[in-house]
């Protein structure tokens, strides 16, 4: 199987998020441009709005694989910027006000994470989120991919 390129991964995550919220009966709003930090806006009641950033990751956290023999995924929240010939600089694209919900799709699960809660729990904006035990405090809802009907999140973001 051919590895997925960045743009295709982004489209898969976005289309899965749209499908997820449509199945829940939520209202979906799509930004016209792709220049901001928000991939879509959702609303359970067409009044309260939540900004969603969608990510796809198949990247495994190597330390978890070696130490615990567990497949734990990680999602990177940074980009790279060219700094001349053969020089790259890691940059953080987001802050705690960039969006409300981080929708992460892995090959095995979907995670809906409270972004503000993640940011408030750390001294700085995370460049990488490891989707292991510690992330459970920030999960709004964690459905399995093959689940036929999805429950509403028990915690509201906002």
Secondary structure, 3 states (H helix, E strand, C coil): CCCCCHHHHHHHHHHHHHHHHHHCCCEEECCCCCCCCCCEEEECCCCCCEEEEEEECCCECHHHHHHHCCCCEEEECEEEEECCCCCEEEEECCCCCCCCEEEEECCCEEEEEEHHHHHHHCCCCCCEEECCHHHHHHEEECCECCCCCCCCCCCCCC
